[in-house]
Each structure stands twice: as C-alpha cells, then as structure tokens.
C-alpha cells in the first residue's frame, strides 16, 4: 500500500460521539460478512469517462496528497489544491481560480467546502481565517478572522445559517492524545463559537476526514471506538450515518492501549481491518476503503438501501480512490503511469479503466479526471 503509506505519514488521531435525532437512520455495516470479494468489475461498471485536466500538479507534494474535489450545483468541479481552488466545467475545461494570497504559510491545514445554500465557497486557512468566495465567478466576498482559533485545525464542513464546522484533533501520530478533546466545533457566519461535540477516544488517521457526498452533503470520518461515520445533511445538521464492524478481524478498541506511544506504521500493518477512509456516497452506491492486514488496501462498494455489496483488493503501487460523487458518478484523479504498471495491475477497477483509455507516460496532460458509473449486475445484488 505504497501511496497510503506516504499519505498516512502525515496523520493523527480522532473519534467522536454525538447526540442523534429521533429521525436519524444509522446503517450498521459488517463489510466482511455482507460483501463478496471480487476480482472482476466488468459487470458492475456501466460507464467510464476519462477527462484530461490541462493543468500540471506535483503528484509527490503534500498539497496533492491532501487534495479535495467539490461538485457545484451546476456540475462544475472545484479542485482544492493548497491555497488554490480551481474551477473546471463538467467537461474539464478550466474556468477560474479562487486563491488565498495573504497570510503565513500553512501547507498542511487548509481546506474548503461549499455553503449549505450552494452560493459560496468557504476556504479555511488553518485555524486563523475563513475566506468566502462567490461560487459562480470566484470573486472574494469576505475574510473572517477567527478570534479564538482552535489548535490543530484539520478540515471544514458547512453548517446552518451560513456557518461552518471545524474538525480538530489532538496529538498527531500517537495514541497519547488529550482525553476529552472535542473534535467538532460549530461556528456561526460571524465566527462566533456555538458548540463543540464528539470527544476523541481512539486512534485515527487525519487525512480525508471530511468528504463531499451527493447533494452537497458531507461525510465526516472517525476511527477508534465504534468506527463511526457522520453526515452533514442538506440543512447543515450533523447526523450519524454509518458504523463499521469488521467482527473478530477488525481492530480491537483496546489495540495499542498498553503501549506508551503506538507507531503509525505498526498500527497500519497490524493483522486487522481498520481505518475506513475515502468515504464516498453517490445517489445509488456507497464506497469506502479499509486498511487490511499487512497494510493492504481493500475497496468496498454497497448499493444504498441494501446490506450487501462487493469488495476488491487495491493495487499497492497504483491506488485509485474516489474523492466525491453526484447522483450518478464517482470521481477520482489518475496520473500517467508506466506501461508495465498498466499491464501488470491486478486492481479490477484499474483494469477496466485501462481497457478503454491510455494513461501512459509521455502524453501531454499530466492528470485525468475519471468518472465511474456503477450498476448492479443482472444476477445477484439489486437496488431497491
């Protein structure tokens, strides 16, 4: 799991608990019981599109590892990359950029989200300032200094009435975190702190913590304890969405408790399934990745509304992960790759992509946006 190892070297801890509404429906997933291991996805994929992105990115940089993809109300694509948010139309044509061009360097702790009313983009420069941009043309509207910043800001999500949530964790890359630390803090549109919730109780990797899902909802990932996933719904309200239970093959809650300082690489290579990550929810399917025994990555795909699905082993040298989804498609980025990797990959998703498109080194565009539309095969799993 080469690329996951690189990404996770910059990680920390996290977990939460939250008071849930009576209307909330929580799906308790048991992936290893409910999902079937597959080696061929031909019957599961309805359509693949590959769109050239005519910008060049440093695929080895921290900014690229922490990139985020947001989808606007009209289908525009917003790539969060360091201090810049680039807007592309649905065909991959560059439109404009929103840039944060002032303040101190903060390369590891910048993030963005789209407001609940889908009219503004909120760009968080660490824990010190939130910049509001007009989503339609990239015009800067307002800068909001955070008078009482949080330590260890990680990511941002939209909240009701123009406000936002900050996600903050303590003690990076160790199990010696601050007991009782609250992970999520809600602020109003003026930067006033309203409430904090979700106590940190377990080991969590702090990458891809908040991801946009269909309809400008957001999934917020945690680890440790109940391995829960929360959703910011279309109204900006927090609700518990999923829990993950790998049974006896899952990471025990107490793993590493007796160690004074649990190393990240030991945690990843432990002989258990752990770290549900790259959570992505479309209109018909729910996807996530888990770090399995020996730090090998496995991708899981559920039909929404059904407690069954499939999973497949990822390529350790050329992983692909979905970053966002809309009603029909899941979105990922791929870099050009050597011909031998294309020929030798055993990842069934990559094999389906490479059957249709040449993504080898030497072509002019350095990055492709990949759109995947899944379907249920004629036999087996069906949608409700």
URVENVEN-V70365 format. One record per pair of residues at least 24 apart in sequence whose C-alpha atoms are under 7 Angstrom apart, sorted by sequence separation. I is the first residue (numbers start at 1). J is the second residue. D is the distance in whole Angstrom. If there is no record, write none. Layout:
I & J & D
I & J & D
//
This chain:
127 & 151 & 7
163 & 187 & 6
164 & 188 & 7
201 & 225 & 7
249 & 273 & 6
250 & 274 & 6
269 & 293 & 6
270 & 294 & 6
336 & 360 & 5
337 & 361 & 5
82 & 107 & 6
163 & 188 & 4
269 & 294 & 4
336 & 361 & 5
127 & 153 & 5
162 & 188 & 7
163 & 189 & 4
269 & 295 & 5
126 & 153 & 6
162 & 189 & 5
246 & 273 & 7
268 & 295 & 5
82 & 110 & 7
161 & 189 & 7
175 & 203 & 6
225 & 253 & 5
224 & 253 & 6
315 & 345 & 6
336 & 366 & 6
315 & 346 & 6
335 & 366 & 6
336 & 367 & 7
80 & 112 & 7
124 & 156 & 7
315 & 347 & 5
335 & 367 & 5
314 & 347 & 5
334 & 367 & 6
335 & 368 & 6
313 & 347 & 6
333 & 367 & 7
334 & 368 & 5
333 & 368 & 6
334 & 369 & 7
333 & 369 & 5
332 & 369 & 6
333 & 370 & 6
331 & 369 & 7
332 & 370 & 5
53 & 92 & 6
331 & 370 & 6
332 & 371 & 7
51 & 91 & 7
52 & 92 & 7
98 & 138 & 5
331 & 371 & 5
51 & 92 & 6
97 & 138 & 6
330 & 371 & 6
331 & 372 & 7
96 & 138 & 7
116 & 158 & 6
280 & 322 & 7
329 & 371 & 6
330 & 372 & 5
113 & 156 & 6
115 & 158 & 5
116 & 159 & 7
278 & 321 & 7
280 & 323 & 7
282 & 325 & 5
283 & 326 & 6
329 & 372 & 5
330 & 373 & 7
63 & 107 & 7
109 & 153 & 6
111 & 155 & 5
112 & 156 & 6
113 & 157 & 6
114 & 158 & 7
116 & 160 & 7
278 & 322 & 7
280 & 324 & 6
281 & 325 & 6
282 & 326 & 5
283 & 327 & 4
329 & 373 & 5
73 & 118 & 7
109 & 154 & 6
111 & 156 & 6
113 & 158 & 6
146 & 191 & 6
278 & 323 & 7
280 & 325 & 6
282 & 327 & 5
283 & 328 & 6
328 & 373 & 6
282 & 328 & 7
115 & 162 & 7
144 & 191 & 7
282 & 329 & 7
282 & 330 & 7
223 & 275 & 6
155 & 209 & 7
155 & 210 & 6
7 & 65 & 6
219 & 279 & 7
157 & 218 & 7
213 & 280 & 6
214 & 281 & 6
211 & 279 & 7
213 & 281 & 5
214 & 282 & 5
208 & 277 & 7
213 & 282 & 6
214 & 283 & 6
208 & 278 & 6
160 & 235 & 6
160 & 236 & 5
159 & 236 & 4
160 & 237 & 7
306 & 383 & 7
158 & 236 & 6
159 & 237 & 7
305 & 384 & 7
303 & 383 & 6
176 & 261 & 6
175 & 261 & 6
174 & 261 & 6
175 & 262 & 6
174 & 262 & 6
174 & 263 & 6
173 & 264 & 6
213 & 324 & 6
214 & 325 & 6
215 & 326 & 7
211 & 323 & 7
212 & 324 & 6
213 & 325 & 5
214 & 326 & 4
211 & 324 & 7
213 & 326 & 7
214 & 327 & 6
116 & 234 & 7
116 & 235 & 6
116 & 236 & 6
66 & 207 & 7
70 & 212 & 6
14 & 169 & 6
13 & 169 & 6
13 & 170 & 7
12 & 171 & 7
13 & 172 & 6
12 & 172 & 4
13 & 173 & 7
11 & 172 & 6
12 & 173 & 4
11 & 173 & 5
12 & 174 & 7
16 & 183 & 7
18 & 197 & 7
18 & 198 & 5
17 & 198 & 4
16 & 198 & 4
17 & 199 & 6
16 & 199 & 5
15 & 199 & 7
16 & 200 & 5
15 & 200 & 5
14 & 200 & 5
15 & 201 & 6
14 & 201 & 7
15 & 202 & 6
14 & 202 & 6
13 & 202 & 7
14 & 203 & 6
15 & 204 & 7
13 & 203 & 5
14 & 204 & 5
13 & 204 & 4
12 & 204 & 6
13 & 205 & 5
12 & 205 & 5
13 & 206 & 6
11 & 205 & 5
12 & 206 & 5
11 & 206 & 5
11 & 207 & 6
8 & 205 & 7
16 & 222 & 7
15 & 222 & 5
14 & 222 & 6
15 & 223 & 5
14 & 223 & 6
15 & 224 & 6
29 & 242 & 7
26 & 240 & 6
27 & 241 & 6
28 & 242 & 6
29 & 243 & 6
30 & 244 & 6
31 & 245 & 7
32 & 246 & 6
24 & 239 & 7
26 & 241 & 5
27 & 242 & 5
28 & 243 & 5
29 & 244 & 5
30 & 245 & 5
31 & 246 & 6
25 & 241 & 7
26 & 242 & 5
27 & 243 & 6
28 & 244 & 6
29 & 245 & 6
30 & 246 & 6
20 & 239 & 6
20 & 240 & 7
69 & 323 & 6
70 & 324 & 7
68 & 323 & 7
69 & 324 & 6
38 & 310 & 7
34 & 307 & 6
35 & 308 & 5
36 & 309 & 6
37 & 310 & 6
38 & 311 & 6
39 & 312 & 6
34 & 308 & 5
35 & 309 & 4
36 & 310 & 5
37 & 311 & 5
38 & 312 & 5
34 & 309 & 6
35 & 310 & 4
36 & 311 & 6
37 & 312 & 6
35 & 311 & 6
1 & 295 & 6
1 & 296 & 5
1 & 297 & 6
48 & 353 & 7
41 & 348 & 6
40 & 348 & 5
41 & 349 & 6
39 & 348 & 6
42 & 352 & 7
56 & 366 & 6
54 & 365 & 6
56 & 367 & 7
53 & 365 & 7
52 & 365 & 6
2 & 316 & 6
3 & 317 & 7
53 & 367 & 6
1 & 316 & 4
2 & 317 & 6
52 & 367 & 6
53 & 368 & 6
1 & 317 & 7
3 & 319 & 7
52 & 368 & 5
53 & 369 & 7
51 & 368 & 5
52 & 369 & 6
50 & 368 & 6
51 & 369 & 5
50 & 369 & 6
51 & 370 & 6
50 & 370 & 5
49 & 370 & 6
50 & 371 & 6
49 & 371 & 5
48 & 371 & 6
49 & 372 & 7
48 & 372 & 5
47 & 372 & 6
48 & 373 & 6
47 & 373 & 5
46 & 373 & 6
45 & 373 & 6
46 & 374 & 5
45 & 374 & 4
46 & 375 & 6
44 & 374 & 6
45 & 375 & 6
44 & 375 & 5
44 & 376 & 6
44 & 377 & 6
43 & 377 & 5
//
